Amino acid sequence: MRIWGKIWKDNHLVRDAVITDESDDTRTHKIFHALDELCLTFDLGKPIWLDATIREFKRHSKARFYQDSFIEEIEFDYLEIQVLEE
């Protein structure tokens, strides 16, 4: 599985990274692991999965984490994760 993480500010892609997970873990665990890796890469706290975020991810295999998903203040508009390949 490959997950693409992107940080957006003012409709511009500021930073991105791709996390690859070839383990035999479940899809959910792979996604959580990739999000943890992206947060380490981008030096961010882990965002909270809100109900709207979960629905969006189930529907489109893509989720956006806005300020309300983070405990600390963020200096960008949102963090987006997207499944590229399963």
Gaussian input, Z-matrix of N, CA and C with variables (Angstrom, degrees):
# hf/3-21g

backbone

0 1
 N
 C     1     B1
 C     2     B2     1     A1
 N     3     B3     2     A2     1     D1
 C     4     B4     3     A3     2     D2
 C     5     B5     4     A4     3     D3
 N     6     B6     5     A5     4     D4
 C     7     B7     6     A6     5     D5
 C     8     B8     7     A7     6     D6
 N     9     B9     8     A8     7     D7
 C    10    B10     9     A9     8     D8
 C    11    B11    10    A10     9     D9
 N    12    B12    11    A11    10    D10
 C    13    B13    12    A12    11    D11
 C    14    B14    13    A13    12    D12
 N    15    B15    14    A14    13    D13
 C    16    B16    15    A15    14    D14
 C    17    B17    16    A16    15    D15
 N    18    B18    17    A17    16    D16
 C    19    B19    18    A18    17    D17
 C    20    B20    19    A19    18    D18
 N    21    B21    20    A20    19    D19
 C    22    B22    21    A21    20    D20
 C    23    B23    22    A22    21    D21
 N    24    B24    23    A23    22    D22
 C    25    B25    24    A24    23    D23
 C    26    B26    25    A25    24    D24
 N    27    B27    26    A26    25    D25
 C    28    B28    27    A27    26    D26
 C    29    B29    28    A28    27    D27
 N    30    B30    29    A29    28    D28
 C    31    B31    30    A30    29    D29
 C    32    B32    31    A31    30    D30
 N    33    B33    32    A32    31    D31
 C    34    B34    33    A33    32    D32
 C    35    B35    34    A34    33    D33
 N    36    B36    35    A35    34    D34
 C    37    B37    36    A36    35    D35
 C    38    B38    37    A37    36    D36
 N    39    B39    38    A38    37    D37
 C    40    B40    39    A39    38    D38
 C    41    B41    40    A40    39    D39
 N    42    B42    41    A41    40    D40
 C    43    B43    42    A42    41    D41
 C    44    B44    43    A43    42    D42
 N    45    B45    44    A44    43    D43
 C    46    B46    45    A45    44    D44
 C    47    B47    46    A46    45    D45
 N    48    B48    47    A47    46    D46
 C    49    B49    48    A48    47    D47
 C    50    B50    49    A49    48    D48
 N    51    B51    50    A50    49    D49
 C    52    B52    51    A51    50    D50
 C    53    B53    52    A52    51    D51
 N    54    B54    53    A53    52    D52
 C    55    B55    54    A54    53    D53
 C    56    B56    55    A55    54    D54
 N    57    B57    56    A56    55    D55
 C    58    B58    57    A57    56    D56
 C    59    B59    58    A58    57    D57
 N    60    B60    59    A59    58    D58
 C    61    B61    60    A60    59    D59
 C    62    B62    61    A61    60    D60
 N    63    B63    62    A62    61    D61
 C    64    B64    63    A63    62    D62
 C    65    B65    64    A64    63    D63
 N    66    B66    65    A65    64    D64
 C    67    B67    66    A66    65    D65
 C    68    B68    67    A67    66    D66
 N    69    B69    68    A68    67    D67
 C    70    B70    69    A69    68    D68
 C    71    B71    70    A70    69    D69
 N    72    B72    71    A71    70    D70
 C    73    B73    72    A72    71    D71
 C    74    B74    73    A73    72    D72
 N    75    B75    74    A74    73    D73
 C    76    B76    75    A75    74    D74
 C    77    B77    76    A76    75    D75
 N    78    B78    77    A77    76    D76
 C    79    B79    78    A78    77    D77
 C    80    B80    79    A79    78    D78
 N    81    B81    80    A80    79    D79
 C    82    B82    81    A81    80    D80
 C    83    B83    82    A82    81    D81
 N    84    B84    83    A83    82    D82
 C    85    B85    84    A84    83    D83
 C    86    B86    85    A85    84    D84
 N    87    B87    86    A86    85    D85
 C    88    B88    87    A87    86    D86
 C    89    B89    88    A88    87    D87
 N    90    B90    89    A89    88    D88
 C    91    B91    90    A90    89    D89
 C    92    B92    91    A91    90    D90
 N    93    B93    92    A92    91    D91
 C    94    B94    93    A93    92    D92
 C    95    B95    94    A94    93    D93
 N    96    B96    95    A95    94    D94
 C    97    B97    96    A96    95    D95
 C    98    B98    97    A97    96    D96
 N    99    B99    98    A98    97    D97
 C   100   B100    99    A99    98    D98
 C   101   B101   100   A100    99    D99
 N   102   B102   101   A101   100   D100
 C   103   B103   102   A102   101   D101
 C   104   B104   103   A103   102   D102
 N   105   B105   104   A104   103   D103
 C   106   B106   105   A105   104   D104
 C   107   B107   106   A106   105   D105
 N   108   B108   107   A107   106   D106
 C   109   B109   108   A108   107   D107
 C   110   B110   109   A109   108   D108
 N   111   B111   110   A110   109   D109
 C   112   B112   111   A111   110   D110
 C   113   B113   112   A112   111   D111
 N   114   B114   113   A113   112   D112
 C   115   B115   114   A114   113   D113
 C   116   B116   115   A115   114   D114
 N   117   B117   116   A116   115   D115
 C   118   B118   117   A117   116   D116
 C   119   B119   118   A118   117   D117
 N   120   B120   119   A119   118   D118
 C   121   B121   120   A120   119   D119
 C   122   B122   121   A121   120   D120
 N   123   B123   122   A122   121   D121
 C   124   B124   123   A123   122   D122
 C   125   B125   124   A124   123   D123
 N   126   B126   125   A125   124   D124
 C   127   B127   126   A126   125   D125
 C   128   B128   127   A127   126   D126
 N   129   B129   128   A128   127   D127
 C   130   B130   129   A129   128   D128
 C   131   B131   130   A130   129   D129
 N   132   B132   131   A131   130   D130
 C   133   B133   132   A132   131   D131
 C   134   B134   133   A133   132   D132
 N   135   B135   134   A134   133   D133
 C   136   B136   135   A135   134   D134
 C   137   B137   136   A136   135   D135
 N   138   B138   137   A137   136   D136
 C   139   B139   138   A138   137   D137
 C   140   B140   139   A139   138   D138
 N   141   B141   140   A140   139   D139
 C   142   B142   141   A141   140   D140
 C   143   B143   142   A142   141   D141
 N   144   B144   143   A143   142   D142
 C   145   B145   144   A144   143   D143
 C   146   B146   145   A145   144   D144
 N   147   B147   146   A146   145   D145
 C   148   B148   147   A147   146   D146
 C   149   B149   148   A148   147   D147
 N   150   B150   149   A149   148   D148
 C   151   B151   150   A150   149   D149
 C   152   B152   151   A151   150   D150
 N   153   B153   152   A152   151   D151
 C   154   B154   153   A153   152   D152
 C   155   B155   154   A154   153   D153
 N   156   B156   155   A155   154   D154
 C   157   B157   156   A156   155   D155
 C   158   B158   157   A157   156   D156
 N   159   B159   158   A158   157   D157
 C   160   B160   159   A159   158   D158
 C   161   B161   160   A160   159   D159
 N   162   B162   161   A161   160   D160
 C   163   B163   162   A162   161   D161
 C   164   B164   163   A163   162   D162
 N   165   B165   164   A164   163   D163
 C   166   B166   165   A165   164   D164
 C   167   B167   166   A166   165   D165
 N   168   B168   167   A167   166   D166
 C   169   B169   168   A168   167   D167
 C   170   B170   169   A169   168   D168
 N   171   B171   170   A170   169   D169
 C   172   B172   171   A171   170   D170
 C   173   B173   172   A172   171   D171
 N   174   B174   173   A173   172   D172
 C   175   B175   174   A174   173   D173
 C   176   B176   175   A175   174   D174
 N   177   B177   176   A176   175   D175
 C   178   B178   177   A177   176   D176
 C   179   B179   178   A178   177   D177
 N   180   B180   179   A179   178   D178
 C   181   B181   180   A180   179   D179
 C   182   B182   181   A181   180   D180
 N   183   B183   182   A182   181   D181
 C   184   B184   183   A183   182   D182
 C   185   B185   184   A184   183   D183
 N   186   B186   185   A185   184   D184
 C   187   B187   186   A186   185   D185
 C   188   B188   187   A187   186   D186
 N   189   B189   188   A188   187   D187
 C   190   B190   189   A189   188   D188
 C   191   B191   190   A190   189   D189
 N   192   B192   191   A191   190   D190
 C   193   B193   192   A192   191   D191
 C   194   B194   193   A193   192   D192
 N   195   B195   194   A194   193   D193
 C   196   B196   195   A195   194   D194
 C   197   B197   196   A196   195   D195
 N   198   B198   197   A197   196   D196
 C   199   B199   198   A198   197   D197
 C   200   B200   199   A199   198   D198
 N   201   B201   200   A200   199   D199
 C   202   B202   201   A201   200   D200
 C   203   B203   202   A202   201   D201
 N   204   B204   203   A203   202   D202
 C   205   B205   204   A204   203   D203
 C   206   B206   205   A205   204   D204
 N   207   B207   206   A206   205   D205
 C   208   B208   207   A207   206   D206
 C   209   B209   208   A208   207   D207
 N   210   B210   209   A209   208   D208
 C   211   B211   210   A210   209   D209
 C   212   B212   211   A211   210   D210
 N   213   B213   212   A212   211   D211
 C   214   B214   213   A213   212   D212
 C   215   B215   214   A214   213   D213
 N   216   B216   215   A215   214   D214
 C   217   B217   216   A216   215   D215
 C   218   B218   217   A217   216   D216
 N   219   B219   218   A218   217   D217
 C   220   B220   219   A219   218   D218
 C   221   B221   220   A220   219   D219
 N   222   B222   221   A221   220   D220
 C   223   B223   222   A222   221   D221
 C   224   B224   223   A223   222   D222
 N   225   B225   224   A224   223   D223
 C   226   B226   225   A225   224   D224
 C   227   B227   226   A226   225   D225
 N   228   B228   227   A227   226   D226
 C   229   B229   228   A228   227   D227
 C   230   B230   229   A229   228   D228
 N   231   B231   230   A230   229   D229
 C   232   B232   231   A231   230   D230
 C   233   B233   232   A232   231   D231
 N   234   B234   233   A233   232   D232
 C   235   B235   234   A234   233   D233
 C   236   B236   235   A235   234   D234
 N   237   B237   236   A236   235   D235
 C   238   B238   237   A237   236   D236
 C   239   B239   238   A238   237   D237
 N   240   B240   239   A239   238   D238
 C   241   B241   240   A240   239   D239
 C   242   B242   241   A241   240   D240
 N   243   B243   242   A242   241   D241
 C   244   B244   243   A243   242   D242
 C   245   B245   244   A244   243   D243
 N   246   B246   245   A245   244   D244
 C   247   B247   246   A246   245   D245
 C   248   B248   247   A247   246   D246
 N   249   B249   248   A248   247   D247
 C   250   B250   249   A249   248   D248
 C   251   B251   250   A250   249   D249
 N   252   B252   251   A251   250   D250
 C   253   B253   252   A252   251   D251
 C   254   B254   253   A253   252   D252
 N   255   B255   254   A254   253   D253
 C   256   B256   255   A255   254   D254
 C   257   B257   256   A256   255   D255

   B1=1.4438
   B2=1.5267
   B3=1.3244
   B4=1.4713
   B5=1.5222
   B6=1.3312
   B7=1.4641
   B8=1.5270
   B9=1.3225
   B10=1.4583
   B11=1.5170
   B12=1.3218
   B13=1.4606
   B14=1.5125
   B15=1.3460
   B16=1.4660
   B17=1.5250
   B18=1.3190
   B19=1.4616
   B20=1.5241
   B21=1.3396
   B22=1.4654
   B23=1.5224
   B24=1.3305
   B25=1.4640
   B26=1.5242
   B27=1.3124
   B28=1.4750
   B29=1.5308
   B30=1.3375
   B31=1.4617
   B32=1.5244
   B33=1.3256
   B34=1.4634
   B35=1.5178
   B36=1.3150
   B37=1.4533
   B38=1.5228
   B39=1.3237
   B40=1.4564
   B41=1.5242
   B42=1.3366
   B43=1.4627
   B44=1.5214
   B45=1.3350
   B46=1.4598
   B47=1.5225
   B48=1.3090
   B49=1.4662
   B50=1.5205
   B51=1.3325
   B52=1.4579
   B53=1.5279
   B54=1.3279
   B55=1.4561
   B56=1.5247
   B57=1.3196
   B58=1.4578
   B59=1.5188
   B60=1.3308
   B61=1.4657
   B62=1.5237
   B63=1.3219
   B64=1.4612
   B65=1.5278
   B66=1.3238
   B67=1.4637
   B68=1.5286
   B69=1.3169
   B70=1.4677
   B71=1.5218
   B72=1.3116
   B73=1.4565
   B74=1.5337
   B75=1.3204
   B76=1.4664
   B77=1.5287
   B78=1.3222
   B79=1.4657
   B80=1.5229
   B81=1.3341
   B82=1.4629
   B83=1.5240
   B84=1.3214
   B85=1.4623
   B86=1.5250
   B87=1.3205
   B88=1.4682
   B89=1.5296
   B90=1.3176
   B91=1.4645
   B92=1.5197
   B93=1.3425
   B94=1.4678
   B95=1.5302
   B96=1.3335
   B97=1.4596
   B98=1.5320
   B99=1.3215
   B100=1.4655
   B101=1.5253
   B102=1.3277
   B103=1.4637
   B104=1.5286
   B105=1.3281
   B106=1.4717
   B107=1.5257
   B108=1.3311
   B109=1.4683
   B110=1.5247
   B111=1.3358
   B112=1.4675
   B113=1.5219
   B114=1.3258
   B115=1.4632
   B116=1.5254
   B117=1.3277
   B118=1.4679
   B119=1.5243
   B120=1.3249
   B121=1.4575
   B122=1.5269
   B123=1.3368
   B124=1.4636
   B125=1.5270
   B126=1.3377
   B127=1.4647
   B128=1.5314
   B129=1.3401
   B130=1.4640
   B131=1.5213
   B132=1.3277
   B133=1.4525
   B134=1.5171
   B135=1.3231
   B136=1.4660
   B137=1.5242
   B138=1.3274
   B139=1.4653
   B140=1.5318
   B141=1.3046
   B142=1.4669
   B143=1.5212
   B144=1.3364
   B145=1.4623
   B146=1.5277
   B147=1.3156
   B148=1.4570
   B149=1.5292
   B150=1.3204
   B151=1.4699
   B152=1.5292
   B153=1.3325
   B154=1.4708
   B155=1.5289
   B156=1.3234
   B157=1.4599
   B158=1.5228
   B159=1.3193
   B160=1.4653
   B161=1.5205
   B162=1.3414
   B163=1.4743
   B164=1.5230
   B165=1.3219
   B166=1.4610
   B167=1.5309
   B168=1.3341
   B169=1.4540
   B170=1.5277
   B171=1.3225
   B172=1.4638
   B173=1.5260
   B174=1.3188
   B175=1.4551
   B176=1.5215
   B177=1.3490
   B178=1.4629
   B179=1.5246
   B180=1.3269
   B181=1.4743
   B182=1.5219
   B183=1.3367
   B184=1.4599
   B185=1.5276
   B186=1.3242
   B187=1.4669
   B188=1.5213
   B189=1.3248
   B190=1.4604
   B191=1.5210
   B192=1.3220
   B193=1.4598
   B194=1.5288
   B195=1.3343
   B196=1.4614
   B197=1.5255
   B198=1.3139
   B199=1.4584
   B200=1.5237
   B201=1.3308
   B202=1.4667
   B203=1.5251
   B204=1.3334
   B205=1.4637
   B206=1.5329
   B207=1.3186
   B208=1.4610
   B209=1.5259
   B210=1.3151
   B211=1.4621
   B212=1.5210
   B213=1.3382
   B214=1.4584
   B215=1.5290
   B216=1.3106
   B217=1.4624
   B218=1.5288
   B219=1.3323
   B220=1.4630
   B221=1.5241
   B222=1.3218
   B223=1.4624
   B224=1.5241
   B225=1.3107
   B226=1.4615
   B227=1.5210
   B228=1.3279
   B229=1.4604
   B230=1.5232
   B231=1.3344
   B232=1.4617
   B233=1.5197
   B234=1.3322
   B235=1.4551
   B236=1.5149
   B237=1.3128
   B238=1.4573
   B239=1.5255
   B240=1.3404
   B241=1.4597
   B242=1.5272
   B243=1.3217
   B244=1.4541
   B245=1.5248
   B246=1.3371
   B247=1.4633
   B248=1.5284
   B249=1.3342
   B250=1.4515
   B251=1.5185
   B252=1.3294
   B253=1.4572
   B254=1.5334
   B255=1.3233
   B256=1.4629
   B257=1.5060
   A1=108.67
   A2=115.41
   A3=121.28
   A4=108.85
   A5=115.69
   A6=123.01
   A7=108.12
   A8=115.20
   A9=121.38
   A10=108.35
   A11=116.68
   A12=122.00
   A13=109.82
   A14=115.94
   A15=120.71
   A16=109.67
   A17=116.42
   A18=122.03
   A19=107.15
   A20=114.91
   A21=122.04
   A22=110.72
   A23=116.10
   A24=122.27
   A25=108.18
   A26=115.94
   A27=122.26
   A28=111.90
   A29=116.06
   A30=123.98
   A31=114.14
   A32=116.95
   A33=121.68
   A34=109.08
   A35=114.67
   A36=120.80
   A37=107.85
   A38=116.58
   A39=121.63
   A40=110.98
   A41=115.14
   A42=120.22
   A43=108.88
   A44=116.48
   A45=118.92
   A46=110.41
   A47=114.76
   A48=122.07
   A49=107.92
   A50=115.57
   A51=121.29
   A52=107.63
   A53=115.61
   A54=122.65
   A55=107.91
   A56=116.73
   A57=122.57
   A58=109.17
   A59=115.97
   A60=121.42
   A61=108.13
   A62=116.42
   A63=122.03
   A64=112.40
   A65=117.13
   A66=120.43
   A67=110.88
   A68=115.75
   A69=121.89
   A70=111.67
   A71=117.14
   A72=122.00
   A73=110.70
   A74=116.64
   A75=120.75
   A76=109.79
   A77=116.45
   A78=121.84
   A79=110.54
   A80=116.67
   A81=121.54
   A82=110.92
   A83=117.21
   A84=120.02
   A85=111.42
   A86=117.02
   A87=120.17
   A88=110.80
   A89=116.28
   A90=120.82
   A91=110.46
   A92=117.13
   A93=120.78
   A94=110.93
   A95=116.84
   A96=121.12
   A97=109.98
   A98=117.55
   A99=121.12
   A100=110.97
   A101=117.14
   A102=120.38
   A103=110.34
   A104=117.32
   A105=120.89
   A106=110.62
   A107=116.55
   A108=121.13
   A109=111.43
   A110=116.82
   A111=120.30
   A112=111.16
   A113=116.57
   A114=120.28
   A115=110.91
   A116=117.49
   A117=120.22
   A118=110.70
   A119=116.74
   A120=121.73
   A121=111.59
   A122=116.28
   A123=121.50
   A124=112.68
   A125=117.75
   A126=123.56
   A127=111.09
   A128=114.94
   A129=122.08
   A130=110.25
   A131=115.81
   A132=120.06
   A133=108.63
   A134=116.85
   A135=119.85
   A136=110.40
   A137=116.57
   A138=119.18
   A139=111.70
   A140=114.64
   A141=122.05
   A142=108.23
   A143=116.47
   A144=121.48
   A145=108.60
   A146=117.95
   A147=122.13
   A148=109.47
   A149=117.31
   A150=120.95
   A151=111.91
   A152=116.78
   A153=120.41
   A154=110.89
   A155=116.86
   A156=121.41
   A157=110.42
   A158=116.81
   A159=121.75
   A160=110.69
   A161=116.89
   A162=120.69
   A163=110.98
   A164=116.81
   A165=121.37
   A166=110.51
   A167=116.99
   A168=120.13
   A169=111.45
   A170=117.44
   A171=120.66
   A172=111.00
   A173=116.77
   A174=121.86
   A175=113.04
   A176=117.15
   A177=120.32
   A178=114.80
   A179=118.29
   A180=122.55
   A181=110.85
   A182=114.63
   A183=122.37
   A184=107.37
   A185=116.83
   A186=120.13
   A187=109.55
   A188=114.79
   A189=121.31
   A190=108.77
   A191=114.92
   A192=121.77
   A193=107.88
   A194=116.25
   A195=122.79
   A196=109.97
   A197=116.96
   A198=122.23
   A199=112.54
   A200=118.29
   A201=120.35
   A202=113.28
   A203=117.89
   A204=121.72
   A205=112.65
   A206=116.35
   A207=121.45
   A208=110.26
   A209=116.00
   A210=120.89
   A211=109.75
   A212=116.69
   A213=120.26
   A214=110.30
   A215=115.47
   A216=122.09
   A217=109.23
   A218=117.29
   A219=121.38
   A220=109.26
   A221=116.47
   A222=121.60
   A223=112.05
   A224=116.88
   A225=122.64
   A226=107.45
   A227=117.43
   A228=120.89
   A229=112.24
   A230=116.81
   A231=119.80
   A232=111.52
   A233=114.46
   A234=124.13
   A235=106.60
   A236=116.73
   A237=121.24
   A238=108.93
   A239=115.82
   A240=119.55
   A241=107.42
   A242=114.95
   A243=120.53
   A244=109.15
   A245=115.59
   A246=120.22
   A247=107.90
   A248=116.04
   A249=120.39
   A250=111.76
   A251=115.23
   A252=119.64
   A253=108.56
   A254=115.99
   A255=119.24
   A256=110.66
   D1=139.47
   D2=175.80
   D3=-122.24
   D4=130.80
   D5=179.10
   D6=-119.38
   D7=130.66
   D8=178.94
   D9=-103.39
   D10=123.01
   D11=177.00
   D12=-108.64
   D13=134.54
   D14=-176.53
   D15=-135.53
   D16=139.51
   D17=173.30
   D18=-108.01
   D19=127.69
   D20=-177.60
   D21=-116.05
   D22=139.28
   D23=172.63
   D24=-144.14
   D25=127.33
   D26=-179.93
   D27=52.70
   D28=44.83
   D29=179.35
   D30=60.78
   D31=23.80
   D32=175.62
   D33=-122.08
   D34=139.57
   D35=174.75
   D36=-73.79
   D37=117.03
   D38=-176.65
   D39=-92.37
   D40=-41.35
   D41=-175.66
   D42=-155.17
   D43=147.72
   D44=176.65
   D45=-150.00
   D46=161.15
   D47=178.15
   D48=-157.68
   D49=151.97
   D50=177.08
   D51=-117.69
   D52=130.33
   D53=178.38
   D54=-109.80
   D55=129.40
   D56=178.40
   D57=-111.08
   D58=132.37
   D59=179.60
   D60=-132.03
   D61=109.04
   D62=-179.13
   D63=-101.61
   D64=13.85
   D65=-177.34
   D66=-71.80
   D67=170.96
   D68=178.27
   D69=-92.08
   D70=16.85
   D71=-179.49
   D72=-69.68
   D73=170.13
   D74=178.19
   D75=-72.01
   D76=161.77
   D77=179.23
   D78=-57.70
   D79=-44.66
   D80=-178.84
   D81=-61.52
   D82=-45.42
   D83=179.16
   D84=-64.30
   D85=-36.98
   D86=178.08
   D87=-63.97
   D88=-41.04
   D89=-179.86
   D90=-65.96
   D91=-45.94
   D92=178.27
   D93=-62.10
   D94=-41.49
   D95=179.03
   D96=-63.87
   D97=-43.97
   D98=179.43
   D99=-62.96
   D100=-41.02
   D101=178.47
   D102=-64.09
   D103=-40.29
   D104=175.96
   D105=-60.49
   D106=-44.86
   D107=179.58
   D108=-63.56
   D109=-41.05
   D110=178.12
   D111=-63.26
   D112=-41.33
   D113=179.57
   D114=-64.70
   D115=-37.62
   D116=174.97
   D117=-65.52
   D118=-43.87
   D119=-179.89
   D120=-61.84
   D121=-43.06
   D122=-177.46
   D123=-89.26
   D124=-0.38
   D125=-178.00
   D126=56.77
   D127=54.28
   D128=-179.80
   D129=-120.48
   D130=156.51
   D131=168.29
   D132=-74.87
   D133=158.15
   D134=-179.47
   D135=-72.49
   D136=131.81
   D137=178.31
   D138=-78.52
   D139=159.77
   D140=177.81
   D141=-92.49
   D142=136.22
   D143=176.84
   D144=-82.19
   D145=102.84
   D146=175.90
   D147=-80.15
   D148=161.32
   D149=-178.71
   D150=-56.25
   D151=-41.67
   D152=179.99
   D153=-64.90
   D154=-36.44
   D155=178.84
   D156=-65.92
   D157=-42.77
   D158=179.11
   D159=-62.87
   D160=-45.14
   D161=178.77
   D162=-60.78
   D163=-44.46
   D164=179.69
   D165=-61.97
   D166=-42.48
   D167=-178.62
   D168=-67.50
   D169=-40.26
   D170=178.22
   D171=-63.34
   D172=-37.42
   D173=-175.99
   D174=-77.54
   D175=-40.13
   D176=-170.24
   D177=-122.43
   D178=-0.26
   D179=-173.15
   D180=55.02
   D181=33.87
   D182=179.30
   D183=-147.49
   D184=141.19
   D185=178.84
   D186=-143.13
   D187=146.85
   D188=176.71
   D189=-117.79
   D190=132.65
   D191=178.53
   D192=-110.01
   D193=109.69
   D194=179.49
   D195=-91.64
   D196=-176.45
   D197=-178.63
   D198=-53.45
   D199=-36.59
   D200=-177.79
   D201=-69.08
   D202=-9.46
   D203=176.58
   D204=-92.19
   D205=-10.47
   D206=-177.86
   D207=-110.81
   D208=145.65
   D209=177.20
   D210=-78.13
   D211=-45.67
   D212=-179.86
   D213=-86.38
   D214=166.35
   D215=178.23
   D216=-71.59
   D217=135.64
   D218=177.11
   D219=-108.64
   D220=150.96
   D221=-177.17
   D222=-104.03
   D223=25.30
   D224=178.89
   D225=-141.51
   D226=173.47
   D227=-177.22
   D228=-78.56
   D229=-46.64
   D230=178.48
   D231=-164.38
   D232=158.88
   D233=171.97
   D234=-104.21
   D235=128.76
   D236=-179.54
   D237=-117.90
   D238=134.73
   D239=172.65
   D240=-119.84
   D241=146.12
   D242=-177.27
   D243=-146.13
   D244=134.28
   D245=175.96
   D246=-78.14
   D247=121.04
   D248=178.70
   D249=-89.82
   D250=-37.98
   D251=-172.89
   D252=-157.05
   D253=134.46
   D254=179.08
   D255=-109.10

